[in-house]
Amino acid sequence: MVKKRIVDGNVDFRDNIWAEEVSKEARELVMMLLVYDYLERATVYGALRSAWIVRDDDALRDAYRKRISTALF
Protein backbone atom coordinates (compact mmCIF):
# COMPACT_ATOMS: atom_id res chain seq x y z
CA MET A 1 0.00 0.00 0.00
CA VAL A 2 2.76 2.48 0.89
CA LYS A 3 4.77 1.59 -2.23
CA LYS A 4 1.72 2.11 -4.44
CA ARG A 5 1.05 5.52 -2.87
CA ILE A 6 4.69 6.52 -3.43
CA VAL A 7 4.58 5.36 -7.06
CA ASP A 8 1.31 7.23 -7.57
CA GLY A 9 2.65 10.30 -5.78
CA ASN A 10 -0.08 10.16 -3.12
CA VAL A 11 2.04 10.55 -0.02
CA ASP A 12 0.62 12.84 2.64
CA PHE A 13 1.18 13.64 6.28
CA ARG A 14 -2.34 13.82 7.67
CA ASP A 15 -1.59 11.65 10.68
CA ASN A 16 -1.39 13.66 13.91
CA ILE A 17 2.13 12.50 14.71
CA TRP A 18 3.38 14.00 11.44
CA ALA A 19 1.53 17.26 11.99
CA GLU A 20 2.33 17.72 15.67
CA GLU A 21 5.70 16.11 16.29
CA VAL A 22 7.61 16.28 13.01
CA SER A 23 8.90 19.62 11.77
CA LYS A 24 7.98 21.04 8.38
CA GLU A 25 11.63 20.74 7.32
CA ALA A 26 11.71 17.04 8.25
CA ARG A 27 8.50 16.39 6.29
CA GLU A 28 9.99 18.17 3.28
CA LEU A 29 13.09 15.97 3.46
CA VAL A 30 10.96 12.81 3.59
CA MET A 31 8.99 13.99 0.56
CA MET A 32 12.24 14.66 -1.34
CA LEU A 33 13.35 11.09 -0.61
CA LEU A 34 10.03 9.40 -1.45
CA VAL A 35 9.98 10.48 -5.09
CA TYR A 36 9.59 7.34 -7.20
CA ASP A 37 11.56 8.57 -10.25
CA TYR A 38 15.23 8.31 -9.31
CA LEU A 39 16.10 11.16 -11.67
CA GLU A 40 13.85 13.50 -9.68
CA ARG A 41 14.51 12.04 -6.22
CA ALA A 42 16.91 13.87 -3.90
CA THR A 43 20.44 12.56 -3.89
CA VAL A 44 22.39 11.96 -0.70
CA TYR A 45 24.08 15.31 -1.26
CA GLY A 46 20.74 17.03 -1.77
CA ALA A 47 19.39 15.46 1.40
CA LEU A 48 22.44 16.61 3.35
CA ARG A 49 21.71 20.16 2.20
CA SER A 50 18.09 20.03 3.37
CA ALA A 51 17.01 22.66 5.88
CA TRP A 52 16.33 20.02 8.54
CA ILE A 53 19.82 18.50 8.42
CA VAL A 54 21.60 21.83 7.99
CA ARG A 55 19.81 23.29 11.01
CA ASP A 56 20.80 20.39 13.25
CA ASP A 57 24.28 20.25 11.76
CA ASP A 58 24.85 23.90 12.66
CA ALA A 59 23.64 23.30 16.23
CA LEU A 60 25.93 20.28 16.60
CA ARG A 61 28.92 22.19 15.24
CA ASP A 62 28.26 25.06 17.66
CA ALA A 63 28.01 22.67 20.62
CA TYR A 64 31.23 20.97 19.53
CA ARG A 65 33.07 24.29 19.23
CA LYS A 66 31.93 25.33 22.71
CA ARG A 67 33.04 22.03 24.18
CA ILE A 68 36.46 22.21 22.52
CA SER A 69 37.03 25.83 23.51
CA THR A 70 36.24 25.14 27.19
CA ALA A 71 38.49 22.05 27.17
CA LEU A 72 41.44 24.06 25.88
CA PHE A 73 41.34 26.62 28.69
SVG drawing of the C-alpha trace seen along z (x, -y; Angstrom):
<svg xmlns="http://www.w3.org/2000/svg" viewBox="-5 -29 49 31">
<polyline fill="none" stroke="black" stroke-width="0.4" points="0.0,0.0 2.8,-2.5 4.8,-1.6 1.7,-2.1 1.1,-5.5 4.7,-6.5 4.6,-5.4 1.3,-7.2 2.6,-10.3 -0.1,-10.2 2.0,-10.6 0.6,-12.8 1.2,-13.6 -2.3,-13.8 -1.6,-11.6 -1.4,-13.7 2.1,-12.5 3.4,-14.0 1.5,-17.3 2.3,-17.7 5.7,-16.1 7.6,-16.3 8.9,-19.6 8.0,-21.0 11.6,-20.7 11.7,-17.0 8.5,-16.4 10.0,-18.2 13.1,-16.0 11.0,-12.8 9.0,-14.0 12.2,-14.7 13.4,-11.1 10.0,-9.4 10.0,-10.5 9.6,-7.3 11.6,-8.6 15.2,-8.3 16.1,-11.2 13.8,-13.5 14.5,-12.0 16.9,-13.9 20.4,-12.6 22.4,-12.0 24.1,-15.3 20.7,-17.0 19.4,-15.5 22.4,-16.6 21.7,-20.2 18.1,-20.0 17.0,-22.7 16.3,-20.0 19.8,-18.5 21.6,-21.8 19.8,-23.3 20.8,-20.4 24.3,-20.3 24.9,-23.9 23.6,-23.3 25.9,-20.3 28.9,-22.2 28.3,-25.1 28.0,-22.7 31.2,-21.0 33.1,-24.3 31.9,-25.3 33.0,-22.0 36.5,-22.2 37.0,-25.8 36.2,-25.1 38.5,-22.0 41.4,-24.1 41.3,-26.6"/>
</svg>
